[in-house]
Amino acid sequence: RLLEAFALVVRTLPDAGLLVIGGSPREVEYYRGVAARVGVSDAIHFSGQLPHDEAQRLVACGAASISPRFAGNNTPMKIYQLMAVGMPMVATRIDSHTQVLDDDIAILSGLSPPELADAIVVALGDRGRAQAVAERARKCYDERYSRRAYEAKVRRALALVS
């Protein structure tokens, strides 16, 4: 669905590019075929599996990050990492995202390719909004999920039992 959504994105933003990080060689080959079928081969690069540090470096170079999950209820760790660095995020409106993210700190979308495409266009086309959302996400991370916030929670819990 992400590649179908991105085919819609390039109709509005012809210079947009997509870097897909991760995937086994078999998965990368499959999705290259999908990209060719939907006509966006030239706009998408598949990195395959990368060391974590290299993947993070590449993500930091992007204008926004996309978490296009369509099912699940465990929050991907990358959500917290992206919040911490203030990276604009597009995420689908499912439990695995919305237990941490909301419309104030992410650009949330429905599950259909057109809905996902619309959210990606907002993230790439309205840089002011994307940066404001990312800054609020960074502040939320600092207040709720940072090491400092964790240590404060532990101190409060220990004070209750001692």
C-alpha positions in Angstrom: 0.0 0.0 0.0 2.9 2.4 0.7 4.1 2.1 -2.9 0.7 2.6 -4.3 0.3 5.7 -2.0 3.7 7.0 -3.2 2.6 6.7 -6.8 -0.2 9.1 -5.9 2.3 11.4 -4.1 4.5 11.8 -7.1 1.5 13.0 -9.1 1.3 16.0 -6.8 5.0 16.3 -5.9 7.0 15.0 -8.9 10.3 15.6 -7.3 9.5 13.5 -4.2 11.7 10.5 -3.4 11.2 7.6 -1.1 13.9 5.6 0.6 12.8 2.2 2.0 15.2 1.0 4.6 15.3 -2.7 5.5 14.0 -5.9 4.0 15.6 -9.2 3.0 17.0 -9.5 -0.6 13.8 -11.4 -1.5 11.5 -8.7 -0.1 13.5 -5.9 -1.8 13.2 -7.7 -5.1 9.5 -8.2 -4.7 8.9 -4.5 -3.8 11.1 -3.4 -6.7 8.6 -5.3 -8.9 5.7 -3.5 -7.2 7.4 -0.1 -7.6 7.8 -0.9 -11.3 4.2 -2.0 -11.6 2.9 1.2 -10.1 5.3 3.3 -12.1 7.6 4.8 -9.4 10.8 2.8 -9.8 12.8 6.0 -10.5 11.5 7.7 -7.4 12.2 4.9 -4.9 15.4 3.5 -3.5 15.5 0.2 -1.5 18.4 0.0 0.8 17.9 -3.5 2.1 19.0 -4.4 5.5 21.5 -1.9 7.0 23.3 -1.5 10.3 21.2 0.4 12.8 23.6 3.4 12.9 23.6 3.7 9.1 19.8 3.5 8.9 19.5 6.2 11.5 21.9 8.4 9.6 19.9 8.0 6.4 16.6 8.6 8.2 18.0 11.9 9.6 18.6 13.1 6.0 15.0 12.8 5.1 12.2 15.4 5.1 9.8 13.1 7.0 9.6 9.5 8.1 6.6 7.2 7.3 5.4 4.3 9.4 2.8 2.7 7.1 1.7 -0.2 9.4 -1.8 -1.6 8.7 -2.1 -3.9 11.6 -0.6 -4.5 15.0 -0.7 -3.2 18.5 2.9 -2.9 19.6 4.5 0.6 19.1 7.5 0.4 16.8 10.7 1.6 18.6 11.4 3.9 15.7 8.5 6.0 16.8 10.3 6.9 20.0 13.6 7.5 18.2 11.9 9.8 15.6 10.1 11.7 18.4 13.4 12.2 20.2 15.1 13.8 17.3 12.1 15.8 16.1 11.6 14.1 12.8 8.2 14.8 11.1 6.3 11.6 11.0 3.5 10.2 9.0 1.8 7.2 10.6 -1.3 5.2 9.9 -4.1 5.6 12.5 -3.9 2.1 14.1 -3.4 1.0 17.7 0.3 0.5 17.4 0.7 4.1 16.5 -2.1 5.9 18.4 -1.2 4.5 21.8 1.7 7.0 21.6 0.9 9.4 18.7 -2.0 11.7 18.1 -2.7 14.4 15.5 -0.8 17.0 17.6 2.5 15.2 17.3 2.2 13.2 14.0 0.5 13.4 10.7 -1.9 10.5 11.0 -3.6 8.9 8.0 -6.2 6.4 7.2 -5.2 3.0 5.8 -6.1 3.4 2.1 -3.4 4.5 -0.4 -5.1 7.8 -1.1 -5.4 8.7 2.6 -1.7 7.8 3.1 -0.7 9.7 0.1 -2.6 12.8 1.3 -0.7 12.6 4.6 2.6 12.3 2.9 1.9 15.3 0.7 1.1 17.3 3.8 4.4 16.2 5.4 6.4 17.1 2.3 4.4 20.0 1.0 3.6 21.9 4.2 7.0 22.2 5.8 5.8 24.6 8.5 3.1 22.2 9.7 5.5 19.2 9.5 8.1 21.0 11.6 5.6 22.2 14.2 4.3 18.7 14.6 7.8 17.3 14.9 8.8 19.9 17.5 5.7 19.0 19.6 6.7 15.4 19.3 10.2 16.1 20.5 8.8 18.0 23.5 6.4 15.1 24.2 9.3 12.7 24.1 11.3 14.8 26.5 8.4 15.0 28.9 7.2 11.4 28.7 9.8 9.0 27.4 13.3 10.5 27.8 15.8 9.1 30.3 15.1 12.0 32.6 11.3 11.3 32.5 12.0 7.6 33.1 14.2 8.3 36.1 11.6 10.6 37.6 8.9 7.9 37.3 11.2 5.4 38.9 11.9 7.8 41.8 8.2 8.4 42.3 7.5 4.6 42.3 10.3 4.0 44.8 9.1 6.7 47.1 5.6 5.0 47.2 7.1 1.7 48.3 9.7 2.9 50.7 
